[in-house]
Amino acid sequence: VICFLLIDNKVINLVENEAEIIKNVPVNIIYNEEAYVVENVPDTVDITIAGRKSDIYLAKQLGEFAVELDLSKYTDEGTYKVYFTYSKSIDTVDYILDPSYLSVSIKDKVSEVRTVTYDLVGMDELDEKLSVDSVSLDTSEVVVKGSSDALKEISSIKALVSVSSDEYTVADTYELTNIPIVAYNKKGEIIDNIEIVPGHLTGTLVLKSYKTTVPLSVTTTGELINGKAIASININGSAAYSLDIYGEENDIKNISNVPVTINVDGLGSENVKTYKVTLTKPNGVRYMSAKNVTITASFGDEEQKTLEISEFTQKNLADGY
């Protein structure tokens, strides 16, 4: 009796109807990819399978959830209502697709030749002492394919040159391979529904290291107490301190110093004031040989000196005056 009840309960459990959802089943689209562009088709669909527990279990074990969208019979541009087709691994299980049909747009594929330029990717990860001197691509033009509407959206085509590789450690010339290409619209968004030929480029990357040595220029803010003045300023123990800066050649060649400001408001009663200062990189500077310095300001009695102006010169005086 006990054995009968156990078996009977199991059988009842196995024949009960249930349903499960199989998510993200890939869709295989059948059409002439050389002649047409298909829009509004999802990459995946969900399938609900319903039936006895045992049949559902077997269907899941087989795992043959193939979904197709056959568009081969459509040879004219237009919007068509089409149904998915799918194979049933178990006939005793009901298969329900979500969605089961679509309104698909089919358009003629056209091609155009477009100019390709490059964008640098990963500059924040490039060694701060290095700068990109030049990038050369193996071609300046690519072919883009898609619907005429999609091609009208293209604002620019960029080869994405990554400089974040661990290989780029010294100034040298590097060969580039498999450079990805993307197309952007006017909003800077990537356009996916087009084909770019070739899909990747090769090229050459030239890295250089530009350096110049400039002084640290100290300015003050605030007012000392009456009768006191700054006698001297030393930076890291030196009265003539300088540091190395790195960056793009055109950026750093116009930098004459690295400015820093110290506050002397209300000071002067003590002889010396020491500042621990974190330096800020000027615009265009990627790396500095020092990030922090110690500035020592010495104070003394204020003195005055009178100078006689012995000669005047003038300029921009009109003729006759």
C-alpha positions as a LaTeX table, in Angstrom:
\begin{tabular}{lrrr}
\hline
Residue & $x$ (\AA) & $y$ (\AA) & $z$ (\AA) \\
\hline
Val1 & 0.00 & 0.00 & 0.00 \\
Ile2 & 2.82 & 2.41 & 0.92 \\
Cys3 & 4.67 & 1.69 & $-2.37$ \\
Phe4 & 1.46 & 2.22 & $-4.32$ \\
Leu5 & 0.83 & 5.60 & $-2.66$ \\
Leu6 & 4.39 & 6.80 & $-3.30$ \\
Ile7 & 4.29 & 5.82 & $-6.96$ \\
Asp8 & 0.76 & 7.14 & $-7.38$ \\
Asn9 & 1.71 & 10.56 & $-5.93$ \\
Lys10 & 4.75 & 10.80 & $-8.20$ \\
Val11 & 2.71 & 9.98 & $-11.28$ \\
Ile12 & 0.15 & 12.61 & $-10.37$ \\
Asn13 & 2.95 & 15.13 & $-9.91$ \\
Leu14 & 4.50 & 14.30 & $-13.28$ \\
Val15 & 1.27 & 14.66 & $-15.25$ \\
Glu16 & 0.30 & 18.03 & $-13.82$ \\
Asn17 & 0.46 & 20.82 & $-16.42$ \\
Glu18 & 2.91 & 23.69 & $-15.89$ \\
Ala19 & 4.52 & 26.48 & $-17.90$ \\
Glu20 & 8.03 & 27.92 & $-18.01$ \\
Ile21 & 9.54 & 30.87 & $-19.90$ \\
Ile22 & 12.76 & 30.37 & $-21.89$ \\
Lys23 & 14.24 & 33.85 & $-22.19$ \\
Asn24 & 16.53 & 35.40 & $-24.81$ \\
Val25 & 16.32 & 32.76 & $-27.52$ \\
Pro26 & 18.41 & 34.00 & $-30.51$ \\
Val27 & 16.59 & 34.85 & $-33.74$ \\
Asn28 & 18.10 & 33.68 & $-37.04$ \\
Ile29 & 17.04 & 36.01 & $-39.89$ \\
Ile30 & 17.04 & 34.58 & $-43.42$ \\
Tyr31 & 17.29 & 37.20 & $-46.18$ \\
Asn32 & 19.61 & 38.51 & $-48.90$ \\
Glu33 & 22.09 & 40.48 & $-46.81$ \\
Glu34 & 23.88 & 41.89 & $-49.87$ \\
Ala35 & 20.76 & 43.48 & $-51.34$ \\
Tyr36 & 18.56 & 44.44 & $-48.40$ \\
Val37 & 18.53 & 45.96 & $-44.93$ \\
Val38 & 16.10 & 44.59 & $-42.33$ \\
Glu39 & 14.95 & 46.84 & $-39.48$ \\
Asn40 & 12.79 & 46.43 & $-36.38$ \\
Val41 & 13.81 & 42.82 & $-35.71$ \\
Pro42 & 14.85 & 41.91 & $-32.14$ \\
Asp43 & 17.99 & 39.86 & $-31.54$ \\
Thr44 & 16.14 & 37.51 & $-29.19$ \\
Val45 & 12.62 & 36.42 & $-28.23$ \\
Asp46 & 11.09 & 34.63 & $-25.23$ \\
Ile47 & 9.43 & 31.24 & $-25.56$ \\
Thr48 & 6.82 & 29.97 & $-23.10$ \\
Ile49 & 6.61 & 26.18 & $-22.98$ \\
Ala50 & 3.55 & 24.55 & $-21.41$ \\
Gly51 & 2.75 & 20.91 & $-20.73$ \\
Arg52 & 3.38 & 18.12 & $-18.28$ \\
Lys53 & 6.31 & 18.53 & $-15.93$ \\
Ser54 & 8.09 & 15.53 & $-17.37$ \\
Asp55 & 7.72 & 16.82 & $-20.95$ \\
Ile56 & 8.89 & 20.30 & $-19.99$ \\
Tyr57 & 11.90 & 18.81 & $-18.25$ \\
Leu58 & 12.75 & 16.78 & $-21.35$ \\
Ala59 & 12.29 & 19.79 & $-23.65$ \\
Lys60 & 14.66 & 21.85 & $-21.52$ \\
Gln61 & 17.24 & 19.07 & $-21.50$ \\
Leu62 & 17.20 & 18.85 & $-25.29$ \\
Gly63 & 17.60 & 22.62 & $-25.45$ \\
Glu64 & 16.79 & 22.91 & $-29.17$ \\
Phe65 & 15.01 & 26.27 & $-29.15$ \\
Ala66 & 15.67 & 27.45 & $-32.71$ \\
Val67 & 13.72 & 30.51 & $-33.90$ \\
Glu68 & 13.83 & 31.76 & $-37.49$ \\
Leu69 & 12.44 & 34.72 & $-39.39$ \\
Asp70 & 12.34 & 33.80 & $-43.08$ \\
Leu71 & 12.25 & 36.91 & $-45.27$ \\
Ser72 & 13.70 & 35.35 & $-48.41$ \\
Lys73 & 10.43 & 35.68 & $-50.37$ \\
Tyr74 & 10.28 & 39.46 & $-49.94$ \\
Thr75 & 12.04 & 41.22 & $-52.85$ \\
Asp76 & 10.56 & 44.72 & $-52.67$ \\
Glu77 & 10.98 & 47.54 & $-50.19$ \\
Gly78 & 8.19 & 47.85 & $-47.67$ \\
Thr79 & 6.81 & 46.97 & $-44.26$ \\
Tyr80 & 5.52 & 43.43 & $-43.82$ \\
Lys81 & 3.78 & 41.48 & $-41.10$ \\
Val82 & 5.79 & 38.29 & $-40.64$ \\
Tyr83 & 5.62 & 35.38 & $-38.21$ \\
Phe84 & 8.47 & 33.56 & $-36.49$ \\
Thr85 & 8.99 & 29.88 & $-37.16$ \\
Tyr86 & 10.47 & 27.50 & $-34.65$ \\
Ser87 & 11.21 & 23.83 & $-34.20$ \\
Lys88 & 9.49 & 21.72 & $-31.54$ \\
Ser89 & 11.80 & 19.30 & $-29.78$ \\
Ile90 & 8.82 & 17.72 & $-27.95$ \\
Asp91 & 5.46 & 17.49 & $-29.72$ \\
Thr92 & 3.51 & 17.16 & $-26.46$ \\
Val93 & 4.66 & 20.60 & $-25.28$ \\
Asp94 & 3.00 & 23.84 & $-26.41$ \\
Tyr95 & 5.39 & 26.59 & $-27.59$ \\
Ile96 & 4.27 & 30.22 & $-27.38$ \\
Leu97 & 6.54 & 32.98 & $-28.70$ \\
Asp98 & 6.64 & 36.53 & $-27.36$ \\
Pro99 & 6.32 & 38.28 & $-29.73$ \\
Ser100 & 4.91 & 35.79 & $-32.24$ \\
Tyr101 & 4.97 & 38.18 & $-35.22$ \\
Leu102 & 6.50 & 41.52 & $-36.22$ \\
Ser103 & 6.06 & 44.44 & $-38.57$ \\
Val104 & 9.40 & 44.30 & $-40.36$ \\
Ser105 & 10.84 & 47.06 & $-42.56$ \\
Ile106 & 12.80 & 45.86 & $-45.60$ \\
Lys107 & 14.86 & 48.46 & $-47.47$ \\
Asp108 & 17.29 & 48.38 & $-50.36$ \\
Lys109 & 20.93 & 48.38 & $-49.27$ \\
Val110 & 23.05 & 51.20 & $-50.73$ \\
Ser111 & 26.72 & 51.99 & $-50.28$ \\
Glu112 & 28.83 & 55.13 & $-50.12$ \\
Val113 & 32.51 & 55.96 & $-49.70$ \\
Arg114 & 33.16 & 58.05 & $-46.59$ \\
Thr115 & 36.25 & 59.60 & $-45.01$ \\
Val116 & 37.50 & 58.03 & $-41.81$ \\
Thr117 & 39.50 & 59.85 & $-39.14$ \\
Tyr118 & 40.64 & 58.67 & $-35.71$ \\
Asp119 & 39.87 & 59.28 & $-32.07$ \\
Leu120 & 42.28 & 58.45 & $-29.24$ \\
Val121 & 40.88 & 56.15 & $-26.58$ \\
Gly122 & 42.39 & 55.55 & $-23.13$ \\
Met123 & 44.53 & 58.69 & $-22.85$ \\
Asp124 & 44.06 & 58.63 & $-19.07$ \\
Glu125 & 45.88 & 55.27 & $-18.98$ \\
Leu126 & 48.83 & 56.33 & $-21.15$ \\
Asp127 & 52.12 & 56.89 & $-19.31$ \\
Glu128 & 52.04 & 60.57 & $-18.27$ \\
Lys129 & 55.54 & 61.17 & $-19.63$ \\
Leu130 & 54.47 & 60.11 & $-23.12$ \\
Ser131 & 52.52 & 62.04 & $-25.74$ \\
Val132 & 50.94 & 61.00 & $-29.01$ \\
Asp133 & 52.99 & 62.54 & $-31.77$ \\
Ser134 & 51.06 & 61.10 & $-34.73$ \\
Val135 & 48.69 & 58.36 & $-35.88$ \\
Ser136 & 48.72 & 57.04 & $-39.44$ \\
Leu137 & 45.90 & 54.83 & $-40.75$ \\
Asp138 & 46.37 & 52.45 & $-43.68$ \\
Thr139 & 43.44 & 54.11 & $-45.46$ \\
Ser140 & 41.53 & 57.36 & $-45.22$ \\
Glu141 & 38.31 & 56.04 & $-46.76$ \\
Val142 & 35.86 & 53.24 & $-46.01$ \\
Val143 & 32.67 & 51.96 & $-47.60$ \\
Val144 & 29.47 & 52.20 & $-45.57$ \\
Lys145 & 26.44 & 50.09 & $-46.45$ \\
Gly146 & 22.87 & 50.37 & $-45.25$ \\
Ser147 & 19.54 & 51.97 & $-46.04$ \\
Ser148 & 19.59 & 55.46 & $-47.53$ \\
Asp149 & 17.93 & 56.76 & $-44.34$ \\
Ala150 & 20.64 & 55.24 & $-42.16$ \\
Leu151 & 23.46 & 56.67 & $-44.28$ \\
Lys152 & 21.94 & 60.15 & $-44.05$ \\
Glu153 & 22.29 & 59.98 & $-40.26$ \\
Ile154 & 26.08 & 59.51 & $-40.40$ \\
Ser155 & 27.90 & 62.60 & $-39.16$ \\
Ser156 & 31.41 & 61.14 & $-38.78$ \\
Ile157 & 33.27 & 57.85 & $-39.00$ \\
Lys158 & 36.06 & 57.25 & $-36.50$ \\
Ala159 & 38.77 & 54.65 & $-36.05$ \\
Leu160 & 39.12 & 54.16 & $-32.29$ \\
Val161 & 42.85 & 54.05 & $-31.54$ \\
Ser162 & 43.49 & 52.77 & $-28.03$ \\
Val163 & 46.64 & 53.98 & $-26.24$ \\
Ser164 & 45.94 & 52.12 & $-22.98$ \\
Ser165 & 48.05 & 49.05 & $-23.80$ \\
Asp166 & 50.76 & 48.00 & $-21.34$ \\
Glu167 & 53.03 & 47.78 & $-24.38$ \\
Tyr168 & 53.30 & 51.57 & $-24.66$ \\
Thr169 & 55.99 & 52.24 & $-22.06$ \\
Val170 & 58.64 & 54.21 & $-24.01$ \\
Ala171 & 58.75 & 56.76 & $-26.80$ \\
Asp172 & 58.76 & 54.69 & $-29.99$ \\
Thr173 & 56.84 & 53.76 & $-33.15$ \\
Tyr174 & 54.20 & 51.04 & $-32.74$ \\
Glu175 & 52.26 & 49.04 & $-35.33$ \\
Leu176 & 48.48 & 49.00 & $-34.82$ \\
Thr177 & 46.16 & 46.15 & $-35.83$ \\
Asn178 & 42.42 & 45.48 & $-35.58$ \\
Ile179 & 41.49 & 49.12 & $-35.01$ \\
Pro180 & 37.67 & 49.17 & $-34.64$ \\
Ile181 & 35.61 & 51.63 & $-36.69$ \\
Val182 & 32.34 & 53.23 & $-35.61$ \\
Ala183 & 29.92 & 55.71 & $-37.17$ \\
Tyr184 & 28.37 & 58.56 & $-35.16$ \\
Asn185 & 25.31 & 60.72 & $-35.73$ \\
Lys186 & 25.12 & 64.44 & $-34.96$ \\
Lys187 & 24.31 & 63.70 & $-31.31$ \\
Gly188 & 27.49 & 61.65 & $-30.89$ \\
Glu189 & 25.54 & 58.39 & $-30.72$ \\
Ile190 & 26.83 & 55.22 & $-32.39$ \\
Ile191 & 24.86 & 54.09 & $-35.45$ \\
Asp192 & 24.40 & 50.31 & $-35.36$ \\
Asn193 & 22.22 & 49.60 & $-38.39$ \\
Ile194 & 24.96 & 50.04 & $-40.99$ \\
Glu195 & 27.88 & 47.97 & $-42.25$ \\
Ile196 & 31.40 & 49.40 & $-42.54$ \\
Val197 & 33.89 & 47.81 & $-44.96$ \\
Pro198 & 36.55 & 47.08 & $-43.90$ \\
Gly199 & 35.42 & 46.53 & $-40.32$ \\
His200 & 38.92 & 47.10 & $-38.87$ \\
Leu201 & 42.01 & 49.04 & $-39.91$ \\
Thr202 & 45.74 & 48.88 & $-39.34$ \\
Gly203 & 48.09 & 51.79 & $-38.78$ \\
Thr204 & 51.08 & 53.27 & $-37.00$ \\
Leu205 & 51.27 & 55.06 & $-33.65$ \\
Val206 & 54.20 & 57.34 & $-32.83$ \\
Leu207 & 54.76 & 58.18 & $-29.16$ \\
Lys208 & 57.23 & 60.82 & $-28.00$ \\
Ser209 & 58.23 & 62.37 & $-24.69$ \\
Tyr210 & 58.39 & 66.18 & $-24.56$ \\
Lys211 & 59.98 & 67.76 & $-21.50$ \\
Thr212 & 60.98 & 71.23 & $-20.39$ \\
Thr213 & 62.38 & 72.63 & $-17.12$ \\
Val214 & 60.62 & 75.65 & $-15.61$ \\
Pro215 & 60.84 & 77.48 & $-12.25$ \\
Leu216 & 58.19 & 77.46 & $-9.56$ \\
Ser217 & 56.72 & 80.95 & $-9.26$ \\
Val218 & 55.48 & 81.85 & $-5.77$ \\
Thr219 & 52.92 & 84.61 & $-5.27$ \\
Thr220 & 51.34 & 85.72 & $-2.01$ \\
Thr221 & 47.86 & 86.64 & $-0.90$ \\
Gly222 & 46.92 & 88.67 & 2.17 \\
Glu223 & 48.72 & 91.46 & 4.08 \\
Leu224 & 51.59 & 91.17 & 6.54 \\
Ile225 & 51.45 & 93.09 & 9.83 \\
Asn226 & 52.68 & 96.69 & 9.70 \\
Gly227 & 56.43 & 97.13 & 9.44 \\
Lys228 & 57.15 & 93.61 & 8.20 \\
Ala229 & 58.09 & 92.30 & 4.75 \\
Ile230 & 59.14 & 89.03 & 3.16 \\
Ala231 & 62.90 & 88.72 & 3.32 \\
Ser232 & 63.28 & 85.49 & 1.32 \\
Ile233 & 61.38 & 82.49 & $-0.06$ \\
Asn234 & 62.98 & 79.06 & $-0.40$ \\
Ile235 & 61.44 & 76.02 & $-2.10$ \\
Asn236 & 62.68 & 72.64 & $-0.88$ \\
Gly237 & 65.64 & 74.47 & 0.62 \\
Ser238 & 66.59 & 76.26 & $-2.62$ \\
Ala239 & 66.17 & 79.89 & $-3.59$ \\
Ala240 & 66.08 & 78.92 & $-7.30$ \\
Tyr241 & 63.88 & 75.83 & $-7.52$ \\
Ser242 & 62.75 & 74.35 & $-10.84$ \\
Leu243 & 60.97 & 71.19 & $-11.98$ \\
Asp244 & 60.46 & 69.15 & $-15.15$ \\
Ile245 & 57.09 & 69.19 & $-16.89$ \\
Tyr246 & 55.86 & 66.81 & $-19.62$ \\
Gly247 & 53.06 & 67.17 & $-22.13$ \\
Glu248 & 52.23 & 67.88 & $-25.75$ \\
Glu249 & 55.01 & 69.87 & $-27.41$ \\
Asn250 & 52.77 & 72.78 & $-28.43$ \\
Asp251 & 51.27 & 72.97 & $-24.93$ \\
Ile252 & 54.39 & 73.00 & $-22.78$ \\
Lys253 & 56.57 & 75.21 & $-24.97$ \\
Asn254 & 54.47 & 78.23 & $-23.95$ \\
Ile255 & 54.65 & 77.51 & $-20.21$ \\
Ser256 & 57.28 & 79.69 & $-18.50$ \\
Asn257 & 56.64 & 78.68 & $-14.87$ \\
Val258 & 54.42 & 76.69 & $-12.53$ \\
Pro259 & 52.51 & 79.11 & $-10.28$ \\
Val260 & 51.76 & 78.51 & $-6.61$ \\
Thr261 & 50.19 & 80.83 & $-4.02$ \\
Ile262 & 50.80 & 81.10 & $-0.26$ \\
Asn263 & 48.75 & 83.05 & 2.27 \\
Val264 & 50.73 & 85.51 & 4.43 \\
Asp265 & 47.79 & 87.40 & 5.88 \\
Gly266 & 48.53 & 88.58 & 9.45 \\
Leu267 & 52.04 & 87.10 & 9.50 \\
Gly268 & 55.38 & 88.77 & 10.22 \\
Ser269 & 55.72 & 88.51 & 13.99 \\
Glu270 & 57.39 & 85.13 & 13.58 \\
Asn271 & 60.64 & 84.90 & 11.67 \\
Val272 & 59.75 & 81.90 & 9.47 \\
Lys273 & 56.60 & 80.26 & 8.11 \\
Thr274 & 56.66 & 76.81 & 6.47 \\
Tyr275 & 54.04 & 75.64 & 3.95 \\
Lys276 & 53.37 & 72.13 & 2.66 \\
Val277 & 51.97 & 72.73 & $-0.82$ \\
Thr278 & 50.40 & 70.39 & $-3.38$ \\
Leu279 & 51.16 & 71.63 & $-6.88$ \\
Thr280 & 48.48 & 71.99 & $-9.55$ \\
Lys281 & 49.43 & 71.06 & $-13.11$ \\
Pro282 & 48.98 & 73.93 & $-15.59$ \\
Asn283 & 46.76 & 73.28 & $-18.60$ \\
Gly284 & 48.48 & 71.01 & $-21.09$ \\
Val285 & 50.85 & 69.45 & $-18.55$ \\
Arg286 & 50.50 & 65.67 & $-18.19$ \\
Tyr287 & 53.27 & 65.03 & $-15.66$ \\
Met288 & 55.47 & 67.05 & $-13.28$ \\
Ser289 & 58.63 & 65.81 & $-11.60$ \\
Ala290 & 57.25 & 67.01 & $-8.24$ \\
Lys291 & 53.72 & 66.88 & $-6.86$ \\
Asn292 & 54.43 & 68.44 & $-3.45$ \\
Val293 & 56.95 & 71.00 & $-2.23$ \\
Thr294 & 57.91 & 72.67 & 1.04 \\
Ile295 & 57.97 & 76.46 & 0.88 \\
Thr296 & 59.75 & 78.44 & 3.59 \\
Ala297 & 59.03 & 82.17 & 3.87 \\
Ser298 & 61.32 & 84.32 & 6.04 \\
Phe299 & 60.16 & 87.71 & 7.36 \\
Gly300 & 62.11 & 90.84 & 8.28 \\
Asp301 & 61.65 & 94.53 & 9.00 \\
Glu302 & 60.17 & 96.57 & 6.19 \\
Glu303 & 62.53 & 99.09 & 4.59 \\
Gln304 & 62.06 & 101.90 & 2.08 \\
Lys305 & 64.24 & 103.32 & $-0.64$ \\
Thr306 & 63.64 & 106.45 & $-2.70$ \\
Leu307 & 64.58 & 106.38 & $-6.37$ \\
Glu308 & 64.96 & 109.48 & $-8.54$ \\
Ile309 & 63.39 & 109.34 & $-11.99$ \\
Ser310 & 65.96 & 110.99 & $-14.21$ \\
Glu311 & 64.55 & 110.37 & $-17.67$ \\
Phe312 & 61.20 & 109.95 & $-19.37$ \\
Thr313 & 60.52 & 108.33 & $-22.70$ \\
Gln314 & 57.30 & 108.36 & $-24.67$ \\
Lys315 & 55.82 & 106.26 & $-27.45$ \\
Asn316 & 52.84 & 106.29 & $-29.82$ \\
Leu317 & 53.01 & 110.09 & $-30.07$ \\
Ala318 & 51.38 & 111.37 & $-33.27$ \\
Asp319 & 53.44 & 113.40 & $-35.74$ \\
Gly320 & 53.54 & 117.13 & $-34.99$ \\
Tyr321 & 53.23 & 116.71 & $-31.20$ \\
\hline
\end{tabular}
